[in-house]
Amino acid sequence: MHILILGAGVIGVTTAYELLKAGHKVTVIDRQMEPAMETSFGNAGLIAPGHSYAWTTPKLPGNLFSSLYDKKRAFRFKFQWDPVMWYWGIQFIRQCTQKKMAENTLRKHRLSSYSQECFHQLIDDTNIEYYENKKGLIYFFRSKASFLEGKQKLAMLKPVMNNLQILNREELLIKEPALSGAQSKLFGGIYCPSDESGSCRDFTLSLVDICKKKGAKFHFNTTIQNIENDTSNIKKIITDKGDFQGDKYVLACAAYSPIIAKMVGDYLPIYPVKGYSITVPIINHEKVPIHSGIDEDNMMAFSLMGNFLRFTSVAEISGYDTSHKPSDFNEIINIAESLFSQACDFSKVEYWAGLRPMTPNGAPIFGKGKIDNLYFNTGHGHLGWTMCAGSAKITSNLILEKKTDVDLEGMTLARA
Ligand SMILES: Cc1cc2nc3c(=O)[nH]c(=O)nc-3n(C[C@H](O)[C@H](O)[C@H](O)COP(=O)(O)OP(=O)(O)OC[C@H]3O[C@@H](n4cnc5c(N)ncnc54)[C@H](O)[C@@H]3O)c2cc1C
């Protein structure tokens, strides 16, 4: 079977690899000049089933409302008239109950932990190097109130994860001595030994090379413009570089997937949530944290990427806008410097912003809509790197009409 994959981010490329392994002919098309140039480019790199909490908490609607006048909030909303955003936003806010938060967290964990297993298998098979850090992730808190909230959230994952460790401040500093410069600002932490980190972009680039050796064809600088279909099947994908045909198609265009799905009459509940990252060269390896992790009060992730430290923060609902200016990063730089001032050269910062493809319940969308030969593997929100290998396996199994290894409840278009 010839399968055409739309999108060469981490999701499209891992799907290509999985389908090649299953013996298919694979073609991938992407509008960028290289793989992983959009959301998979500058993410935090955390592979974190131990942090698969739903973003839709009961407190979120109030926080979003406050962000209209307090622009410094990490989770924020910029008022806009876009009806697509409002329609999606209503679905998103409806998930903000205690019950749905718990359900959504467990669902995301189910996929994330399965995916981590598949990812380890993939790495064993390919020996890809991606600046992996397997020392576990540290999630730390600055106040008693946030620490208590963190412990409450942890209770949701407790039934499925028995290795999460609660640390008081002294234990946190023993575990992660690089935080000692900021010790007066810290209250405690949670350590997850099985969570890890690495460079999503480097992984994706290496996997493309492997896919090419296995016979996959990649067409970059190729923008999907339209789809020709009848009521049940795609006939061809129309791009600015000509038409492409396959027996089956996989849609993996992240926040742009709804625009493409609309061409065949499907609605996908995915909307972009913008995030920002800085990547900073390390100048003193002795001051660098051993672990990657998250400063929970500031919603700021930090991650080791070889000779660089990456910091990411902010979840901004502001439409399809990836623009940024240096002043957008002042807050991230201030927080990063306050934690690891001696580790990096903060005068040499690389700036980036990307769009998380968020669904209301936080889980991606698999399976089909109205069209028989179009499969979705999209909408992975803030955990697409964590979920990539499992999502690829699920998609391959669906295409082969095999039973999937995980229950897809809440992960198809028939979602709660
Ligand atoms: C700030 C930030 C931090 C994050 N941190 C983490 C983390 O720590 N851990 C984690 O697991 N996840 C994280 N994520 C989420 C993760 O990065 C995404 O879920 C993941 O990259 C999505 O992969 P993708 O392949 O679906 O999207 P993308 O990488 O965006 O790939 C989609 C591709 O589709 C192509 N495309 C779109 N439209 C068209 C078109 N019309 N024609 C042709 N091609 C098209 C694009 O060029 C792009 O290459 C983070 C995201 C952000 C923004």
The ligand as an ORCA input file, in Angstrom:
! r2SCAN-3c Opt
* xyz 0 1
  C       6.670     25.929     23.783
  C       6.342     24.450     23.558
  C       6.887     23.506     24.413
  C       6.570     22.158     24.234
  N       7.158     21.234     25.063
  C       6.889     19.920     24.895
  C       7.507     18.951     25.734
  O       8.311     19.278     26.603
  N       7.169     17.648     25.575
  C       6.276     17.253     24.628
  O       5.975     16.061     24.559
  N       5.710     18.139     23.768
  C       5.998     19.460     23.890
  N       5.413     20.382     23.074
  C       4.423     19.918     22.094
  C       5.068     19.347     20.848
  O       6.084     20.209     20.396
  C       4.000     19.190     19.759
  O       2.885     18.487     20.260
  C       4.566     18.408     18.577
  O       5.733     19.039     18.103
  C       3.528     18.324     17.460
  O       4.135     17.654     16.393
  P       3.466     17.663     14.971
  O       4.316     16.834     14.098
  O       2.031     17.341     15.103
  O       3.524     19.208     14.546
  P       4.605     20.019     13.689
  O       5.967     19.752     14.141
  O       4.143     21.435     13.689
  O       4.452     19.395     12.245
  C       3.371     19.697     11.396
  C       3.925     19.889     10.015
  O       2.827     20.131      9.114
  C       3.305     20.992      8.105
  N       2.179     21.675      7.470
  C       1.189     22.396      8.049
  N       0.343     22.870      7.106
  C       0.807     22.447      5.907
  C       0.367     22.603      4.555
  N      -0.718     23.320      4.225
  N       1.090     22.014      3.572
  C       2.196     21.282      3.878
  N       2.657     21.103      5.126
  C       1.962     21.673      6.123
  C       4.216     21.972      8.856
  O       5.158     22.559      7.992
  C       4.853     21.091      9.918
  O       6.143     20.654      9.559
  C       5.700     21.747     23.206
  C       5.189     22.711     22.328
  C       5.502     24.048     22.490
  C       4.959     25.069     21.524
*
